Amino acid sequence: MVAINATKIPLVCLFAYCRLAAAASAALDSKLPEGMPHATYAALLRGADGRVDADAMVIRLKELGVSTYYWLVWQSTDWEDLRTFLPKAGAAKIEVWPYLVPPSESPPNTQSYSEPFRLDYHRWAEEIARLSLEFPNLTAWVIDDFYANKALYTPGYLREMQARAHRVNPKLAFLPLMYFSEIDRQFVENYRDVIDGVVVAYPQDRDEIAHARAMLNDEVMVMPGQLRFPAAQQSVAGDFVRISQPAKVLPATRHVIRFRELDDFYGTTAGYHFKQFLVDDTVVWEQDAQGGGRSWQEVAVDVTPQVAGEKEVTLAFRLMEKKGVGNFPLRWRMTDLQGEGLEPAAGLDAPKQWHVERKGAFEAGFGDAIKAGGHSFRIPFVVMTAAQDVEFQLRHGDPVTPDRIAEWLRMCLECKRDGLCDGVVTYCLDLTPQSRNFGPARELFHRFTDVR
């Protein structure tokens, strides 16, 4: 394997670095193909009786230009209908990945289980493996919202689940559905030996995909350039993580700090995590994580009163608790730090040069925490992007238009082309003839087919 010293590579070169490292790790074992095909998930076409129209599905998937379909098993007849669909899909050279719901999406939380084996995922592993021997185009399977249900899906549970599947078919692959905020070193260390890849949902931008690739390929130990509160951790009021940097105060009549920021919380819970910018320990900008947008926000703060009469000040970003939490994961990313009348010693594109202080479970992708991995493993991953209006609005805000949904799909396909991910799947793309999102997706899938 090619040895790469990631500590000498600046963050702005991360894209090229990820591509080189991916090529270097290609020889590592995986049950998944090197170039995983384009795919779509769910949105089954059904007849008036509620059963899946297998012939219509095959026609529409071929028209779309995907060669893998993620089959959601969530209605009482879906498992039976899958047997009808598999040979038709196989004749059309379409791979099929069964997709199950976890306990959090099963009764009493919802109305339906994945039938017929419900929450017995060891039995599911065996039965899917048996089906894959009968239909070789069934090559992998997925469980949704995996990490939110990790109390059940422990590494030991998965080890037994995989053993039961592989006793039947050693070639069958398993991938959990994760979210970008959940891809960290703890997940990688705990699960990399019991999974064959991962599906990661809803990227905000290209950087996020590149960072996940670096983590899943043992290139970095933490995600650079972010402050984070991890999932399933407790905090108390006053816990925090802070990064700081000295700045010269230049002669000027006005002093302004500008930066761009983005967090990944879209809910309505307020009063817990607060994002702050400080000058010499004075908070000059603050926002509840609940109040953030779904895209990068431009922030400009006039700090003229705070720097008056000073030759040097300390600039700091802080993520802190005003009330303790039990499980409230959050990532806060900052970039493009600029000073008008101020000269910071280092920008946010040099995360190693920031000083880090913290209390509690908070983490920082800055300072001494930024260390290169050992390039000792490779976890393939598929990027899932929202193609359903409701889900797209939840993840990316308004406006929700076919062009904007296609913009995200294009970005993901470009990342696959450039070696930053191994596959792309659309979430719930409407396959009906009336779909307003089908045409733009079809155009993109066909355009990128020659680079798969």
Secondary structure, DSSP 8 states (H G I E B T S, - for coil): -----GGGS-GGGHHHHHHHHHHHTTTS--SS-SS---EEE----B-TTS-B-HHHHHHHHHHHT-SEEEEE--STTHHHHHHHHHHHHHHTT-EEEEEE--GGGSTTSSS--STTTTT-HHHHHHHHHHHHHH-TTB-EEEETT-GGGTTTS-HHHHHHHHHHHHHH-TT-EEEEEEEGGG-SHHHHHHHTTT-S-EEEE--SSHHHHHHHHHHHTTSBSS-TTEEEE-TT----TT-EEEEEEEEEE-S-S--EEEEEEEE---S---SSEEEEEEETTEEEEEEEGGG--SS-EEEEEE-HHHHTT-SEEEEEEEEEESS--SS--EEEEEEEEEEESEEESS-TT-GGGSEEEEESS-EESSGGG--B--------EEEEEE-SHHHHHHHH-S---HHHHHHHHHHHHHHHHTTS-SEEEEES---STT-SSHHHHHHHHHHTGGG-
